Amino acid sequence: MPKIRKILVFAIIIILILSTGFFIGFLSYPPIQRIRSRILSAQRQRTEETRLTGGYMNKEAPRIVSETLDGEKWSLAEQNGKVVVVFFWSILCGNCVEKIPMLNGLYSRYGSREDFLLVGVHRFPDREIIACYSSIKGITWPQLYEGGEPGKSGFSSLMGIKRTPSIVIIDKKGIVRAINADFEKLEGEVQELLESKSGN
């Protein structure tokens, strides 16, 4: 019996070693690595989305109150019925500046619609510089000012936006439909929401 037990133990060890080797080899197989990479990338994206916006994806946007460069009150709640595209940017951000011509084009195509709004959120501390720079770049869409001390109800504060450029899309019912949206797919997403009767 002791001899049989030794043989069984030895067999189990061999099976475990072979199984481990097979498992490691399986995970190293290129197609499996690509699948794992996509899964991990999707998980990181979800984590980043949650970090950036406090988990607002597919939920009602917070009741944001901000102000224009002229100091006028601006409320997100008053934009119901519109597809709202929010561009978080800075004149000090090269990637942001590169996106301006594309956003100007988007605004020229949809800006006249009553159910569309493109708005920029800028945290540079000088309103006049933002206004001047916007004029130079041909930006005619509204700009919100959230510079200086972080506010308690602005976009950047309530949605936890930490980096630029970032795009958030809110549908006609005030539901956040895209966070950190892909600039290449932005117009398609906007058009889809505009054409949707329900706005979602």
Helices and strands as residue ranges (DSSP letters): H 2-28, H 30-53, E 65-67, E 73-75, G 76-79, E 83-89, H 94-110, E 116-122, H 127-136, E 143-145, H 155-158, E 166-170, E 176-179, G 183-185, H 186-195
